[in-house]
Amino acid sequence: MKWLDEQPNGSVIYVSFGSSAKLGVDQMEELACGLRGSNCHFLWVVRATEEFKLPKHFVVSWCPQLEVLANEATHCGWNSTLVVPMVAIPQCVIDVLGWESGVQREESGIVRREAVGGCIREVMEGERGREIRSNAMKWRELAREAVDEGGSSDRSIDEFVSKLVHS
């Protein structure tokens, strides 16, 4: 967290595939080389059972996810699939509303390092990245309004609780 706190806002890529995605050794290597080749700072969280696929000290096996996602260096927010630009490997997140830049697979099913690095640079530095960040901020604000007092989610929860209490 100390290292993360020292980074400029929006400058760190947070990489995590959660508990269900399992990437092969070849794909992990391509992703690692793409991240390294992007020349961007990154924090990659990999389950301990997957660490053998990568060089030592390349990833961490655990991090305080809510703190990392709330840190302005990662420009994430706690519900990151809604409020941040993403580079998505197709098995993980589909580009539905213009929030991410999709990485294309080869026929072999592998996403090559050049594609990973190119998409990362596009999202972090390019015009498409500025557009994605603008979309993310719009959705972030809409989500915030919905959960604020009097917002649509706030009202729905109040209505639900009221029905539970009165039934």
C-alpha positions in Angstrom: 0.0 0.0 0.0 2.9 2.3 0.7 4.2 1.9 -2.9 0.7 2.4 -4.2 0.2 5.6 -2.2 3.4 7.0 -3.8 2.1 6.6 -7.4 0.3 9.4 -9.4 -3.5 9.2 -9.6 -4.7 6.8 -12.3 -1.3 5.5 -13.1 -1.4 1.9 -11.7 -3.0 -1.0 -13.5 -4.7 -3.5 -11.2 -4.8 -7.0 -12.6 -6.9 -9.7 -11.0 -8.7 -12.7 -12.5 -10.6 -13.6 -9.4 -11.1 -17.1 -8.2 -12.6 -18.7 -11.2 -10.3 -17.9 -14.2 -7.4 -20.2 -14.8 -4.9 -19.2 -17.4 -2.4 -21.5 -19.0 1.4 -21.0 -18.6 1.7 -19.6 -22.1 -1.1 -17.1 -21.6 0.3 -16.0 -18.2 3.7 -15.5 -19.8 2.2 -13.4 -22.7 0.2 -11.3 -20.2 3.3 -10.8 -18.0 5.4 -9.7 -21.0 2.6 -7.4 -22.2 2.3 -5.8 -18.8 6.0 -5.3 -18.5 6.2 -4.1 -22.1 3.5 -1.5 -21.5 6.0 0.5 -19.3 3.1 1.2 -16.9 3.1 0.4 -13.2 0.9 -2.5 -12.3 -0.2 -4.6 -9.3 -1.1 -8.2 -10.3 -2.8 -10.4 -7.8 -2.5 -14.1 -8.5 -3.7 -17.0 -6.4 -0.8 -18.8 -4.6 -1.6 -21.9 -6.6 -0.9 -20.0 -9.9 2.3 -18.2 -8.9 4.6 -21.0 -10.3 3.6 -19.8 -13.8 5.4 -16.5 -13.4 8.8 -15.2 -12.3 9.4 -14.7 -8.6 8.4 -11.2 -7.3 6.3 -10.6 -10.4 3.0 -10.8 -8.6 1.4 -10.8 -5.2 -0.8 -13.6 -3.9 -2.9 -11.3 -1.7 -3.7 -7.7 -1.3 -6.3 -5.7 0.6 -8.5 -5.4 -2.5 -11.0 -2.8 -1.2 -8.1 -0.5 -0.2 -6.3 -1.0 -3.5 -9.4 -0.3 -5.5 -10.2 2.7 -3.4 -6.7 4.1 -3.9 -6.7 6.9 -6.5 -3.5 5.6 -8.1 -5.6 2.7 -9.5 -8.5 4.9 -10.5 -10.8 2.1 -9.6 -13.4 2.5 -6.9 -14.8 -0.5 -5.1 -17.1 -1.7 -7.9 -14.4 -1.7 -10.5 -16.4 -3.3 -13.4 -18.7 -0.4 -13.3 -16.5 2.7 -12.8 -13.1 2.1 -14.5 -11.6 1.7 -17.9 -10.7 -1.9 -18.5 -8.6 -4.0 -20.8 -10.5 -7.2 -21.1 -9.3 -10.6 -22.2 -12.5 -12.0 -23.7 -13.0 -14.8 -21.2 -13.2 -12.3 -18.4 -15.3 -9.3 -19.3 -17.2 -8.5 -22.5 -17.2 -5.0 -24.0 -20.9 -4.1 -23.7 -21.1 -0.4 -22.9 -17.8 1.0 -24.0 -16.0 0.6 -20.7 -13.1 -1.4 -21.8 -10.8 -2.1 -24.7 -11.1 -5.7 -25.7 -7.9 -7.7 -26.4 -8.2 -10.0 -29.4 -7.1 -13.7 -29.2 -5.2 -15.5 -31.9 -6.7 -18.7 -33.4 -4.7 -20.7 -30.8 -6.7 -19.0 -28.1 -3.7 -17.1 -26.8 -3.7 -13.3 -26.4 -0.2 -12.2 -27.4 2.0 -9.7 -25.4 1.9 -7.1 -28.2 -1.9 -7.1 -28.1 -1.9 -6.8 -24.3 0.7 -4.0 -24.2 -1.0 -2.1 -27.1 -4.4 -2.2 -25.3 -2.9 -1.1 -22.0 -1.2 1.8 -23.7 -4.4 2.7 -25.5 -6.4 2.8 -22.3 -3.7 4.5 -20.2 -2.5 7.1 -22.7 -4.6 7.2 -25.9 -7.8 9.0 -27.1 -9.8 5.8 -26.6 -8.6 5.7 -23.0 -9.9 9.3 -22.4 -13.2 8.3 -23.9 -13.4 5.2 -21.7 -12.5 7.2 -18.6 -15.2 9.7 -19.5 -17.8 6.9 -19.8 -16.6 5.4 -16.6 -17.0 8.7 -14.7 -20.5 9.1 -16.1 -21.6 5.6 -14.9 -19.8 6.2 -11.6 -21.8 9.4 -11.0 -25.1 7.7 -12.0 -24.3 4.8 -9.6 -23.5 7.3 -6.8 -26.8 9.2 -7.4 -28.7 5.9 -7.3 -27.4 4.9 -3.9 -27.4 8.4 -2.3 -30.3 9.2 -0.1 -33.4 9.6 -2.2 -31.8 7.8 -5.2 -33.5 5.0 -7.0 -31.6 2.2 -5.2 -32.1 3.9 -1.9 -35.9 4.2 -2.5 -36.0 0.5 -3.7 -34.3 -0.7 -0.6 -36.7 1.4 1.6 -39.7 0.0 -0.2 -38.4 -3.6 0.1 -37.7 -3.2 3.8 -41.1 -1.6 4.3 -42.8 -4.6 2.6 -40.9 -7.1 4.8 -41.8 -5.2 8.0 -45.5 -4.9 7.1 -46.0 -8.5 5.8 
